[in-house]
């Protein structure tokens, strides 16, 4: 199993309207301690809040980002993964 991970910058992936909608929806969602999704030693150092994955708004947020990725040619041709996990929205205070 190849566990190599890459970070790719996709400038302009989310247009202004989509970003505004995401910000609006994130303002309505509950955030919980990020340690709830951490494993083992990460629980000791993880210091973030994550949007509650059980909140009814999450599917709409995930769809906004997912659709942007599916419409991005670089993602389709160069980066397309065999599996895309649900998106997590995090914040630090």
N, C-alpha and C positions, 0 to 999 in steps of 0.2 A: 504494500500500500504506500503510495507516494503522499507524504504529508507536507510537501513543499507548498508554501503559501506565497502569493505575490500581491503587491499593492499596485493598483493601476489608478491613475488620475484620469477622470473623464470630465474635462471642463465643460460646463454648460449642460450637463446631464439633466438638471432640473431647471426649467425656465422659471421666470419670476412668478407667474400665476400658480404653478405647482408648488413652489417654495412658500408662497403666501398661504395656500391651502393647508400645507403641512404644518406651518407655524400656527395657524388657526386651530387645527385639530389637536395639536400637541398641547395647546392651552386648555383644552377640555378634558384631557386624559390624566389619570392618576399615575404618579411615579412611585416606585417601590425601591427598596434597598437592592442594589445590584448584586449583593452577596448571595441573594436567593438563587441566582443562576450560576454562581461560581462553583468550581470543583476544587476539592482538596486544599492545597496550600494557597490557591488564589483567594479563598475566602478571607484569609488573614490580611491581604493587601488591597483588595478591591474596594475602591472608594467612589462609587458612582451611584446614580439613580437611574432606573430603567422604566420606560413606559410599561405599565401593567399589561402583560400579554393577553390577559383575559378580558380586558376592557372592550366593550362593543365597537369602539372606534378603530381598534387595531387593524382589522381587515381592510378598512378604507385607506389607512396610512400605508400599509404594506402594498396595496394595489397601486397607489400613486407612484411609489418608488419602483415597483416591479414593472409597471407599464413603461416607465421612462427607460429602464434597462433594456426591455424587449425592443424598444424603438431605437436603441443606440446601435449603429452599425458595427462599431468596434467590439461591442459586447457580443453581438451575434456572430461575427466572423472570427475574432481572435480570442475572446475570453470566455465564450459560452461554456458553462460548467455542466457536468452531467447531473448535478443536483444543486439547487439553490435553496438554502435554508431560510426560514422566516426572518425578516429584518427585525433588528432590535434598535429601538430609539433610546439613546442614553444622554444623560446630562451630568455635569459635575458642578458642585456649588463651592 
